[in-house]
Structure formats: C-alpha cells, structure tokens
C-alpha cells in the first residue's frame, strides 16, 4: 500500500464517495463534486485520482451489472475502505486543530 497522505482533491473525491454511498461511480462523483465545489471535475482527472486512492488502499471498487441504458456497459462502483475512513478522519482532525489555533476564528460559531 502506498502512502496514505491525502491531497486536497483526493480528500474531496474520497468524501464524495462516502457521501454517495452505493451510487459512487465516476460520472456521479464528477457531478457531485461540481455541485458542491462549483469547480468543473474532469472525468480523466477523477479516474486518475480513483486509481491512486485504490492503490493506496483507501477505496475499493467493484463492477456493477450491465444495463441497457449504457449499451450493455457495466459501471465501476467505489467504496471507502476502513483505511480510507481513518485517512479522512485524520485529515479532518488536522484541519480542525489548525483552525482552532488561528486567532479570531471559531469552528462552532460563524466566521
């Protein structure tokens, strides 16, 4: 397993997979990322990140059933592994601890 440090986009993709639960396939991930970030998510970039996250052991994938709406093609679905959950929790904890030490910022209140 490669290192488990997360880049910003890797973290966003991992969070999106977790949020989509059983419907996390590449196009849905792109759509959800665009919806929440307002940034265009290129399918090729998302595929590269998904491959990297799988190599790191942070996600696992499985092939869905072939459907007539996709011309008989199957979707690859992604799921966050236990290691992925740990990496997300650690990333959140680091961010929160840094936010807490910034004068004038309060996580519980409005900024």
C-alpha positions as CSV (number, residue, x, y, z in Angstrom):
1,X,0.0,0.0,0.0
2,X,1.3,3.4,-0.9
3,X,1.4,6.4,1.5
4,X,-2.0,7.5,2.9
5,X,-1.4,11.2,2.9
6,X,-4.3,12.9,1.1
7,X,-4.0,15.8,-1.4
8,X,-6.9,18.2,-1.4
9,X,-8.6,16.8,-4.5
10,X,-8.1,13.2,-3.2
11,X,-9.8,14.2,0.0
12,X,-12.7,15.7,-1.9
13,X,-13.1,12.6,-4.1
14,X,-12.9,10.4,-1.0
15,X,-15.6,12.5,0.8
16,X,-17.8,12.4,-2.3
17,X,-17.5,8.6,-2.5
18,X,-18.5,8.3,1.2
19,X,-21.5,10.7,0.6
20,X,-22.8,8.8,-2.5
21,X,-22.7,5.5,-0.5
22,X,-23.8,2.8,-3.0
23,X,-24.0,5.1,-6.1
24,X,-20.4,6.2,-6.3
25,X,-19.2,5.7,-9.8
26,X,-17.0,8.1,-11.8
27,X,-19.7,10.2,-13.5
28,X,-21.8,10.6,-10.3
29,X,-18.6,11.5,-8.5
30,X,-17.8,14.2,-11.0
31,X,-21.4,15.6,-10.9
32,X,-21.4,15.7,-7.1
33,X,-18.0,17.4,-6.9
34,X,-19.2,20.1,-9.4
35,X,-22.4,20.5,-7.4
36,X,-20.6,21.1,-4.1
37,X,-17.4,22.8,-5.1
38,X,-18.6,24.8,-8.1
39,X,-15.5,23.6,-9.9
40,X,-15.5,21.5,-13.1
41,X,-14.4,18.0,-12.4
42,X,-12.8,16.4,-15.4
43,X,-13.6,12.7,-15.8
44,X,-10.0,11.8,-16.7
45,X,-8.7,13.5,-13.6
46,X,-11.2,11.8,-11.4
47,X,-10.3,8.4,-12.9
48,X,-6.6,9.1,-12.1
49,X,-7.5,10.0,-8.5
50,X,-9.7,6.9,-8.1
51,X,-6.9,4.7,-9.3
52,X,-4.5,6.4,-6.9
53,X,-6.9,6.0,-4.0
54,X,-7.4,2.4,-4.8
55,X,-3.6,1.8,-5.0
56,X,-3.3,3.5,-1.6
57,X,-5.9,1.1,-0.2
58,X,-8.3,3.9,0.6
59,X,-11.1,2.8,-1.7
60,X,-12.1,-0.5,-3.3
61,X,-14.1,-0.9,-6.5
62,X,-16.5,-3.5,-7.9
63,X,-18.2,-3.8,-11.2
64,X,-21.9,-3.3,-11.4
65,X,-24.3,-5.2,-13.6
66,X,-24.6,-4.4,-17.4
67,X,-27.6,-2.1,-18.2
68,X,-29.4,-1.4,-21.4
69,X,-29.2,2.4,-20.8
70,X,-25.4,2.1,-21.0
71,X,-25.4,-0.1,-24.1
72,X,-24.6,-3.1,-22.0
73,X,-21.6,-1.5,-20.3
74,X,-21.0,-2.0,-16.6
75,X,-20.3,0.8,-14.1
76,X,-17.4,0.6,-11.7
77,X,-18.6,1.5,-8.2
78,X,-16.3,2.7,-5.4
79,X,-16.5,2.3,-1.7
80,X,-14.4,3.9,1.1
81,X,-12.3,1.3,2.9
82,X,-11.6,1.3,6.7
83,X,-8.2,2.8,5.9
84,X,-9.9,5.5,3.8
85,X,-12.2,6.3,6.8
86,X,-9.1,6.6,9.0
87,X,-7.4,8.8,6.5
88,X,-10.4,11.1,6.2
89,X,-10.8,11.3,10.0
90,X,-7.1,12.2,10.4
91,X,-7.4,14.9,7.7
92,X,-10.4,16.4,9.4
93,X,-8.7,16.3,12.8
94,X,-5.6,18.1,11.4
95,X,-7.7,20.7,9.7
96,X,-9.8,21.3,12.9
97,X,-6.7,21.5,15.1
98,X,-5.2,24.1,12.8
99,X,-8.4,26.1,12.6
100,X,-8.6,26.2,16.4
101,X,-5.2,27.9,16.8
102,X,-6.0,30.7,14.3
103,X,-6.8,33.8,16.3
104,X,-10.3,35.2,15.5
105,X,-11.7,32.0,14.0
106,X,-14.1,29.8,15.8
107,X,-15.3,26.4,14.5
108,X,-18.5,26.4,16.5
109,X,-19.6,29.9,15.6
110,X,-19.9,31.8,12.4
111,X,-16.7,33.3,10.8
